[in-house]
């Protein structure tokens, strides 16, 4: 059965003409239209303009406005609520706790010293600013735990706080700003 269909198809293909000729020769009409210059739609009288070219200038601003509205409104409506990732919140809390413990270990020896070092004022001011920034970054990170830049910034602030605390421990005990080192 398949063989007979294939044979029939082969015979039809073999009997088909190699090229088709049009019933009428249209080349003269085509050649005459190719040789004449294109009319300028701006110089044509109002009655000769086609309906499509007449409506196009009116539709263009509407199309641009519609596209602009789509570009603005579609992202607003397509927002999916950010998934609450409890795993990331738990990670944030554990990192914060580990950092607080490390800071407590670094602060403990300096609290035992009864004499305040004169250089520590600038370090204390830097630590205060870093801690305030860390709180703001932490709140933003808890609101958006998927933001990699916030993660990097928060971890950088924590490292900088540790660095300042270790620098403060290296200061000479009992020195003031007027003393020479």
Secondary structure, 3 states (H helix, E strand, C coil): CHHHHHHHHHHHHHHCCCCCCCCCCCHHHHHHHHHCCCCCCCCCCHHHCCHHHHHHHHHHHHHHHHHHHHHHHHHHHCCCCCCCCHHHHHHHHHHHHHHHHHHHHHHHHHHHCCCCCCCHHHHHHHHHHHHHHHHHHHHHHHHCCCCHHHHHHHHHHHHHHHHHHHHHHHCCCCCCCCCCC
